[in-house]
Amino acid sequence: MNPEQAPPPVNGNEQIAALIATLHETEQRLEELTGGEVDTVADRDGRAFLLWHAQEHLRHSEAVKQVAILNALPAHIALLNTQGLIISVNESWRRFGCANVSQRPGYEIGLNYLEICDSARGDGASEAHQVAEGIRSVLNGEAKRFSIEYPCHGLGDQRWFLFTVTPLPDDHPMGAIVMNLDVTAERQAEERLRASESRFRQMADNIQDVFFLQNLDSSQMYYVSPSYEQIWGRTCESLYANSASWAESIHPDDLNDAVTKCEAGRNTGFDYQCRILRPNREIRWIHVRGFPILDDAGNPYRTAGVASDITQSKQVLDELHESERRFRATFEQVAAGMGHTTLEGRWVRVNQRLCEIVGYTREELLARTFQDITHPDDLDLDLVAMRQLLANEIHTLAREKRYLRKDGAVVWVDLTVSTMRAPSGEPEYFIAVVQDITGRKELEQELLHAQRMEGVGQLAGGIAHDFNNLLTVIGGRGHLALAKLGPDDPLRRDLDLIQKTVDRAAALTRQLLAFSRKQILQPRVIDPNDLVRNLTDLLERVIGEDIELVFQPAADLGRVRVDPGQLEQVIVNLAVNARDAMADGGRLTIETSNVALDAGYIGRDVGMTPGPHVMLAVSDNGVGMDAATRARIFEPFFTTKGLGKGTGLGLSTVHGIVNQSGGHIQVHSEPGVGTVFKIFFPRTDAAPEAEPPRDTTLPRGTETILLVEDEAEVRRLAREVLERLGYTLLEAKTATDAVLIAGRHVGLIDLLLTDVVMPRMGGGALAEAVTAARPETKILFMSGYTDDAIVRHGVLEAGVQLLEKPFTPEALSLKVRTVLDRKR
Amino acid sequence: MSRRVIFKFRLYVAGAAHNSAQAAANLTALCRAHLPGRHEIEIVDVFREPKRALADGILMTPTLVKLAPSPGRRIVGTLSQTRPVLQALGLDTLPA
């Protein structure tokens, strides 16, 4: 209304009504003319006049839309006037019924919101006061906007609200719009995110391993945890800036493997170990595991990984490996056999040496128990010891025992067994250390044999001494008696028989002395081929007609220095044994050859020296011997022949002679195939020596002989024989007497004929004493066996003359004459 | 008639009034269908620029003024009836 116009008159109402009617008519007419398609019409000044239906449409649609929008908002919105009165609220405000300090139920239009906030008490009062302050500052125009977020303790749950105050959009504030928005979900999401982030940080920052995320397409490192800096000695930033520095840090020798595994595990994950080089050149071992992260389509686009520093455990592992390797090497390379068995005895770990000792392969041995390979005679002791070990009654078992090799041979071992126990004390397995002592056992056997031989030899020697004296007397007297008898005397036959028996007894005594190596050898250089040839007739008689004798002499055979009589004895003894082994006939082969024995061939054999040798082999194709028999054949009195058929001295004599002659004997035999004895003597280059000539008539003499013999009968026999042949005899019963006699006697003493073994003073010492005073006196010893006084190692020393007991008058006279005739 | 002739229109409207909004929507649709790429539309709100309406002698909104090509035309209304509008604008002979 124009204020300058005068108020309308009383009847103005009618005029106004008329104008309005005109206005309506005009509008209606315009609508009709424009078909309702026009919004405005303009007056003469160009002022647009919005037609009524357009105004109505606009008004209607705006209001509906604004109300709908306001009511659809989740925020609780209220309009306050400048005094703080609630003028209008939206649907959310109306509905909200939370026990809220700033908006309690019933805060409806017409109430003063400022007063409500000011009067708030208790929980949330301080926020309510802040809200009131904020509203005032906006209403005053001091602030364009105020907002605050505050918690609201609802029933059973905690909610968060964002409270915002904005002024009504006018130059002068006409009021304010307050809005409460429930931001609980956002706050909770934030909280969850913060908690999740915190959990992740706590893990990533505190776990010593490195976590990482890497994009597959660009290889860009997406995330790496701070432990990277500790392990790699590089900053995380440097890795983000240059993802390739990961690969660059890997030791060149390990890079290929790492890259290959990474590529291969792109879709499935990977696992590799590598060394990394820290900037300070220090090397660390890293174990990296990666896992693919898949997108919604199931394609990997990123890798999640963990990298651990395993340097220490790797070192421990390496040390363990090294220790294991050392142990294994020790186990395998130790000279002794070593093995572990279960508590039942099954081999579970064995070294190569053990396999060699028992002759099984590793596989064969692992399929067996120690019981399987133990000699039956040794098993009981083993089982007892096993129980004691398990019961902890003994800690270690150490014994000698026998295993049976796969080939059936017996092997002697020195066995040490202990129990491996768990920390709890429970026995777990047995540890066996096995030393092959077969060689030592053989040496022991040999030594035992030698000792036995020595013992028998002592005995035999002692007996032989006395026995030879007796035989000398019996034989000598027999000779003398025979000389007194006429050719047809009936006693002659008896005396002949006595004589033959004495010869056999003397031969037996010699054999006893031979195997005991106590006999006196008179070696000379001979050609063994000649010796065998000369022996052929005798051998053929010995072996009989059913056995063929084959002699295969080597050409250019070397010579040896032996006692030819003794060697003949050896060959005859071997031939006799061969004959007995070929009861149904066969072939006896004697073969000679030159051989060079080296140290390796000689091996453990005692008393042999390497060098050129002459071998004499006596072989038969008879029944042969088993190993047990073979082991005992040289033992005295061991015989396989029937009672009364063999003395058990044949081969022991052979053994004794050969050994005493500096030779060596070997035997090879197989049941059903035959036996061969090989005899080795050191070869000599000296020329053969001729046999001393023999004279059949008893030589006579007139020289003076000092006879010393403690055995009266032998002394008398010798005196009678020598006196008859013209010699002058001085006689002494002991060496002491002899020294006295030699001192008293005026004139020459041409020969000292003395026994060797006598009480108090022996023949050797006596000879020295006599020759000291009478250097011209020659010496002839008599002995049944020898001692070191006149012989060394059973071999007569050069220049020393010896008459073997028992002796015949013939032997005595020949020997005495020979010695007297020697030039000094 | 060359296809490159640009049709220039000026539409007078009354703010967001219903018929004006209809006319603007119909004009835009018509130009897209029949004059793609060769039309220019200027919309003038008579409440904001009453002087231009006065200068153009616009008595009512919505009013469409065809400025080019000649002959010029004025069409009042919502432009809802497409065929008479096309005829008035000389577009009924254009190839489809």
Boltz contact constraints between the chains, C-beta under 6 A:
constraints:
  - contact:
      token1: [A, 37]
      token2: [B, 19]
      max_distance: 6.0
  - contact:
      token1: [A, 37]
      token2: [B, 77]
      max_distance: 6.0
  - contact:
      token1: [A, 37]
      token2: [B, 78]
      max_distance: 6.0
  - contact:
      token1: [A, 38]
      token2: [B, 60]
      max_distance: 6.0
  - contact:
      token1: [A, 39]
      token2: [B, 14]
      max_distance: 6.0
  - contact:
      token1: [A, 39]
      token2: [B, 17]
      max_distance: 6.0
  - contact:
      token1: [A, 39]
      token2: [B, 19]
      max_distance: 6.0
  - contact:
      token1: [A, 39]
      token2: [B, 20]
      max_distance: 6.0
  - contact:
      token1: [A, 39]
      token2: [B, 61]
      max_distance: 6.0
  - contact:
      token1: [A, 40]
      token2: [B, 14]
      max_distance: 6.0
  - contact:
      token1: [A, 40]
      token2: [B, 61]
      max_distance: 6.0
  - contact:
      token1: [A, 41]
      token2: [B, 59]
      max_distance: 6.0
  - contact:
      token1: [A, 41]
      token2: [B, 60]
      max_distance: 6.0
  - contact:
      token1: [A, 42]
      token2: [B, 59]
      max_distance: 6.0
  - contact:
      token1: [A, 46]
      token2: [B, 50]
      max_distance: 6.0
  - contact:
      token1: [A, 46]
      token2: [B, 53]
      max_distance: 6.0
  - contact:
      token1: [A, 46]
      token2: [B, 54]
      max_distance: 6.0
  - contact:
      token1: [A, 48]
      token2: [B, 14]
      max_distance: 6.0
  - contact:
      token1: [A, 48]
      token2: [B, 46]
      max_distance: 6.0
  - contact:
      token1: [A, 48]
      token2: [B, 47]
      max_distance: 6.0
  - contact:
      token1: [A, 54]
      token2: [B, 17]
      max_distance: 6.0
  - contact:
      token1: [A, 57]
      token2: [B, 18]
      max_distance: 6.0
